Amino acid sequence: MVSVISSVDTGHEDMIHDAQLDYYGTKLATCSSDRSIKLFDVSSGQQVPIADLRGHEGPVWQLCWAHPMYGSVLASCGYDRKVIIWKETNGSWDKLYEYSNHDSSVNSVCFAPHELGLVLACGSSDGSISVISTTGDGNWDAKKINNAHTIGCNAVSWAPSTSPNALFDQGARQQPAKRFVSGGCDNLVKIWREEDGQWVEDQKLEGHSDWVRDVAWAPSIGLPRNVIATCSQDCRVIIWTNDGTSNHWTSRVLNKFSDVVWHVSWSVTGNILAVSGGDNKVTLWKESVEGQWTCISDVNKGQGQITDQRSSSVEPNYNTRRRLDL
């Protein structure tokens, strides 16, 4: 049974939309409709405020930490159409780069595996996806996938750097292809790959009957398959699998929930999936050796209903929940 081990009084003045621990689990970043990002040191088991980042002009939807080989780097995105990359230098947090080339809310940011460089994918309500990168010389490059999803893109997630079957086949341990998955308001899940410096659609996965709210490509330890989890306003979570040798993906409905499903997240080893949604619970799921998915635990998310109300056209009317359960 999973239980809440501590609560963080974030000090946010409005709804919290995301909370992310860094690579080592010692720093916690939270973001809110109050337009701020707050950072805490949680290494001692207590939460010690270390920074209050202000730069967005609207609700901040999502955060993503970069790998520590690039230092303490954090990306944020928001309703103000901005993506901001922050970096800590000598204990002080400042903007490293600001990207504002979207025409609507930016809903999702995700750093690529560190082997691919400091590369960030950004999904927007304008229907496009941007991939921004730097070689570390202070210059940034941006490539945009226009019309990636009709109406809007809600989520992006990178494929792992470990190639399928690398655990058993030395030849598979080559530089992996750059790929990521996205989900959108067109009810579609799409896989993109880089080809000759440009991003092209590799696969279109159809299975959801309403907006796809989150996508998560499972980490790989070198087993001979790819796995992607997606969730939707159709109240379903779908597990997509690929054998690593073909372009064919098979789908299996993990579960039909009683309410909209907002988020899916894999464990570090990719064998346990966390699911959260409008039923006010977090459930943990694991696949058996027979290929069946079973719920192994669930935990209620505190007292307040937690919702994700990002919209392509209107600013949401938020509930208020400022305390974070860990």
N, C-alpha and C positions, 0 to 999 in steps of 0.2 A: 504494500500500500504506500502510495506517495503522499507525503504531507508537507504543509508549509513549514519551513524551518525558520524563516525570519521575514519580517516586513520592513520595507524601506520607506520612510517618510520623505518623499522626494522634494517637497517644497514647491512642486509645480502648482500653478494657480488654475489649471484646467485639465482636461482629459489627457491621460498618458496614452500615446499611440504605439510606442516601441520601447523595448529595454534590451540591451545587448551587453554581454560580458566580453571582455577582450580575450585574446588567445590563451592567456595564462589564468584567466578567471579572477584576476586581482582588481580590475577596474570595471565599473558598471556605468554605462551611458544610457540615459533616458531622454525621451523627447515628448513634446506636448503641444496641445493647441494654444498654449500660452506663448508660443513662438520661441521657446528656449530649449536648449540642450543642457542637461546637467550631468556632471561626471562625479563619481564617487570611488574612493579607494575602499574595497571590501576585503582586502587581503587578511585582515585581522579578525574577520567575522563581524565587525562593526562597519557601518557605512560612514565614511568621512568625506564630506564634500571637498572636491579639489578644483572644480571649475564650473562656471555658468556661461555657456557660449551663446552669444546673441548675434544673429546675422540674417535670420529669416524674417520675412515680413508677413507671415501667416502660419497656420498650423504646420508643425514638422511631423511628417508621417513615419519616416523610417531611418534607421541608422545601420552602418556596417563598419566593423573594424577591419583594417588591413592587417596582413601578416606582420609580426614584430620585426622581421628583417628590414622593413622599411621604416622602423621607428614607431612611435605612437601616433598612428594616423587613423582618423575617423571620417567617414562620409555621412552626409545627411541630405535629405531631400524634403520638399514641402509643397504646400499649396501655392506658394509664390512663384512656382515654375523654376526654382533654383535648385542646383546641386552644389553643396559646399563641402570641400575637403579641408579638414582641420588637422593641424600637426602640433605636437608638443615639442618645444625646444627650450631646454634649460628650465623646465618646470612651468613654462608659460604656453598657453594654447592660443594659436592664431590661425587665421585663414591661410591655407596653402594655395588653394585654387577655388575659383567660383565659376560655375558653368550655368549660363542662363539662356540657352538656345532652344528651349521648349516653349510651346505656345499655350500650355495648360499645366495643371498640377503634375508634379513629378511624384509618382507613387511608390517607387521601389528603387533601391540601389543595392548592388552586390559586387564585392571585389572578386576578381578572378583568383584561382590558385596562384600562390606566389611564384611558382616556376614560370608562369607566363608573363611576369612583370607586374608593375603597379597599374592594373587595368580595372576599370569600373564600368559596369553596365547599369543603365538608368532607364526605367520604363515610365512612360508618361500618359496622361489622359488625352493628349493630342494624337495618340495612336502610334507614336514613333518610339523607337528605342535608340539611345545614344551609347556608344562605347568610347570612353575617354581614357587616355593613357599618357604616361610620361616615361622618358628614359632616365629621368633623374637630373637633367640639366636645367630644370626650371621651365622648360617648354612643354606644353600639353597639346595633344592631338585628339580630335574628336571625329568619329565616324557615325553617321546617323542612318538608321534603317527607317525610312518613311513608310507610313501605312502598314506597320508591322501587325497591328490589330485594329480592326474597325471600332470606332468609338473611343477605345482607350486600352492601354496596357496597365495591368495591375501588379504584376510580379515578374521578377527575373531571378534566375539561379544558374550558376555555372556548373558545368560538368567537372568531375574531379580530375586531377592531373594524372592519377594512376590509371593506366590503360587497362581495359578488361583483359583478364587472363594473365596479367603481368606476374602474378604469384607463381604461375606454373610454366610460363613461356618466356624465356629470356629475350626472345625476339620482339615480344610485345612491349618491352620496356624502352620504347623509343619516345621521342618528344610527342606528347599527345596533341591531337587536333584541338584547336580552340573552339569550344562549343558551349552554348548555354541554352536554357529553356525559358520560355515566357508564357504567361497566361493573360487573357484579356476579356474585354466586355463583349467580344464576338463569340463567347463560349468555347474558344479554341485554345489548345496548347500547341505551341510551336517550338521546334528545335532549330537553332541557327548555328551555322559554322562559318569560319573564316576561310575564304578561298581567294587566293591571289590578292590579298590585302583588302578584300571587300567581304561584307557579311551577306550571306545568302540563306534562304530558307531551306533547311535540310529535310524536315518532316513536319507534317500537320496532323496532330492527334485529335480526333473528334470523339467525344464521349460524354461531355457535360451538356446540360440543357439550360444552363444559366451562366451568369458571369463567373469566370474563373478568378478566384480571389488570391490564391497563393500557389506557388510551385516550389518544389524542393528536389534537387538532384541528389541522390544518396551518395555519401562518401564511399570510396572503394578501397578495399584492401588487396585488390588484384584478382578477385574472383571473376569468372568468365561471364559477366553480365552487367548491364546498366539498369538502374532502377530510378524512376521518377515518381514522386507523390504529388498529386494535385488536389485542390479542394475548391468548392464552388458554392454559390448561393442556391444551387439545386439540392443542398444538404448532403452531398456525397463526397467521399474521398475516393479517388481512383489511383491504383498503383499500376504504373506502366513499366513493362520489362522488355529488355532487348538482350539477345544472346551475345552481343559484342562482335558478331561476325557478319551480320546482315543489317539492312535498314528496316526490318520488320519489328514493330512494337506490339505487344499484346497488353490488353487491359483487364484489370480485375477490380471490381468495386470492393473497397475495404469495408465500408459500412454506409448505410443510409441513416443519417442522424435526424434528430427531431427538429433541428433548426439549422440556419445557415452556418457553414464552416468557414472561418476566417483564415486560419493559419495551420501550416504543417511544418514540422521541423524534425530532422534526423539526429540520432545520437552520433557521436564521433565515429563509431565503427559502422554506422549505416544499417544496424540490425533492429533498432527500435525507433518507432515513429511517434512523435507527440502531435496531438490534434487538439485544436481549441476552436470554440465557436460560440454561437448565440445561446447554447444551452447552459452557459456559465460554468463549463467544466473543461479541464484538460485531461485527455485520455491518452494512455500509452499503449501502443500496439506492437506485437512481435509476430514474426512469421515462423510457423512450425516447419519441421523438416518435410512435411507433406505439402507445403506451400499454402497452408491456411493461415489467415491472419486472425489473431485473437487479442482481445483487450486484456492486458495484464494489470492495469491499475488506472484509477481516475482520481482526480482531486478537484474540489470545487474552488472556483477562483474568488475567494473572499466573499464579500457581501453584495457588491454592486455589479450590475450587468455590464460586461465589457463588450463593447461593439466597435467595429471598424466601419466607418460610414463614409469612406472616401468615395467621391462621386465625380463623374466626368463633367458635370454641368453646373452643379449648385454646391454652395458651401453647406456642410451638414449642420444639423442642430445637435450638439453633443450633450451626452450625459456627463457627469463629473465624477471622476475617480482619480485621486492624486496619490494614493498609497499603493506601493508595489509589493506583491508577495513573491518570495523566492522559494 
